[in-house]
Amino acid sequence: MPSDKRHARFVCAIALVRPDNSVWTAIGVHEGRILEAPRGTLGFGYDPLFFSYELGATFAEVPAEVKNKVSHRARAMTEVYKHLREVT
């Protein structure tokens, strides 16, 4: 696949369902591209192949503390936290 067609994103969706069956959702997204060869030794799964535009590195090249502040999961959970603070 040519470099200009290797755009990728990690997406995390979280749904909260209340006892009355109402549903609230949060989506977290982190944009990047898939490299042709892995880089880095940290992380798991696709982390060595996923180059983060925001970080300028793969998720496997940065410490977990850095990745966990900007990851798709962190972004979705931040929205969950904000929502729970508003409704409680």
BELPEMO-V503901 format. One record per residue. N is the residue number from 0. RES is the residue in one small letter. SS is DSSP state (H for helix, E for strand, C for the rest). OMEGA is omega in whole degrees, -180 to 180 (999 if undefined). NEAR is the number of other ideal C-beta (glycine too) atoms within 8 Angstrom. Layout:
BEGIN
[[N,RES,SS,OMEGA,NEAR] [N,RES,SS,OMEGA,NEAR]]
END
This chain:
BEGIN
[[0,m,C,179,4] [1,p,C,-177,5] [2,s,H,-178,6] [3,d,H,179,4] [4,k,H,-177,6] [5,r,C,177,11] [6,h,E,-179,7] [7,a,E,175,9] [8,r,E,169,9] [9,f,E,179,10] [10,v,E,175,8] [11,c,E,175,12] [12,a,E,178,9] [13,i,E,178,11] [14,a,E,174,7] [15,l,E,179,10] [16,v,E,-180,6] [17,r,C,179,8] [18,p,C,178,3] [19,d,C,180,4] [20,n,C,173,6] [21,s,C,-175,6] [22,v,E,174,8] [23,w,E,-178,8] [24,t,E,175,8] [25,a,E,178,11] [26,i,E,174,9] [27,g,E,-176,17] [28,v,E,173,10] [29,h,E,-175,12] [30,e,E,177,9] [31,g,E,176,13] [32,r,E,180,10] [33,i,E,179,10] [34,l,C,178,12] [35,e,C,179,4] [36,a,C,-179,4] [37,p,C,176,8] [38,r,C,176,11] [39,g,C,-176,13] [40,t,C,-179,4] [41,l,C,175,11] [42,g,C,-177,11] [43,f,C,175,3] [44,g,C,-177,4] [45,y,C,-175,7] [46,d,C,-180,13] [47,p,C,-179,13] [48,l,C,-177,10] [49,f,E,178,14] [50,f,E,180,11] [51,s,E,176,14] [52,y,C,-177,8] [53,e,C,-178,8] [54,l,C,-176,10] [55,g,C,-178,5] [56,a,E,173,10] [57,t,E,176,16] [58,f,H,180,16] [59,a,H,179,12] [60,e,H,-178,8] [61,v,C,178,12] [62,p,C,-179,6] [63,a,H,-179,7] [64,e,H,179,6] [65,v,H,-180,9] [66,k,H,-175,14] [67,n,H,176,9] [68,k,H,-174,7] [69,v,H,-176,11] [70,s,C,177,13] [71,h,H,179,12] [72,r,H,179,9] [73,a,H,-179,11] [74,r,H,178,13] [75,a,H,-179,14] [76,m,H,175,11] [77,t,H,178,9] [78,e,H,177,12] [79,v,H,-179,11] [80,y,H,179,8] [81,k,H,-179,8] [82,h,H,-179,11] [83,l,H,177,9] [84,r,H,-179,7] [85,e,H,-173,6] [86,v,H,180,5] [87,t,C,999,4]]
END
